[in-house]
Amino acid sequence: MKKHIQLVILLTAFAVWQGCGSKSEKAADESKSVAEAQAIETKKAEELAAKRALIIKASAVRAEERARAAAERAKLTPTYKDALGNLIYVKAEVDPSYNGGEKAMNDYLRDNLKYPAEARDRGNQGTVFVDFIVDSKGSVREVVASDVIGDDVDISLKEEAVRVVASMPGWNAGLQQKEAVDVSFSIPITFELLN
């Protein structure tokens, strides 16, 4: 009988020991899984940050190139006539400005831009440069997404950028010799997927 009791105690102890071993193995596996998931999330965040940095850098370079080209154009001919015969300034003494300033314009764009579903589904992102005229009354007209050689921006992104800029509320007109004039203007709009 003593042998049977000892055998039962030994088997119980062995079962408890096995159970403890499997729990610690499960805990180790769970912590390993959590660590792997965190490593994957960290890698994704780093990749996203790298993509974001490339987009910002490319946008800044193109914006600088466009500004230089506009300055050169303004030196050659400070004005031109549009299709209706209106005199348009390439660069006025005082540039047009969005009512409320740049922050208000960025807020307007953020609140009104809708990322096109087809571009989102394809993972397309990039910067669209939108050219337009701010007339002497502060209205936006002749809005186009400029096509720069080497830019490969999804057409739906361009269409959305044009839609939002065309619907912008009033601007402060540009001034030439203290008189409101029509001025050509350009802004970059960056579409970026966050996930």
Steps between C-alpha positions, in 0.01 A plus 500: 500500500788734585646427160171590334477828694861583414432418135187724497695784664784454252259500204319809637830681549606407147167622358530830689858541381394434139216749532732766634744437219236539232368820659844654503551386141164657407598820678835500317323441167253780573773746594692397188189560288447841661866590440473388135181704452666805653802453274272480194311815608830682559624397156174617339524834683861541385404419139212747516729770641754431225229522230368821656849650505550414131168656403574817697852525358383446142219752547738760642746451214226533238352804675840667504554421130156638416565818701828556316332442163220744590754762606686457171173526306409817693837654408440430131138609494330619819152476345306309237147507362260214561252362245253780583761771453538572874844611615646241742804570713749216542628674813336802658656743747273346763404138440143381554436338837233273636259669744625402845852418383684180421375316808138571405571380145658178632198450728265550205692250288516244783126531567389489136736264320370147460755234414366336182405139573657367179832667582484373859425146381801507267722654771564810287627811671699807405500875463279683253594855403188701431531816290224760498424867472386715789312784335476861614186417701671211684323224309679186384472408132675302226604224739722226353723229637833561334671212329871502558714269292609213720203534737286192512206608714170313485235685296239459776733684741535783247123518450437517875763773547347706220147451642597624844704798382226606256252506788722706732333802655632849441863598495659840552588622150858568399603864475700686238564867574239473778234387253334155507606293201464146362797285604599145414565286806598143578473276805617145564252252644645179639293184517647255748376162619552469873439125521 
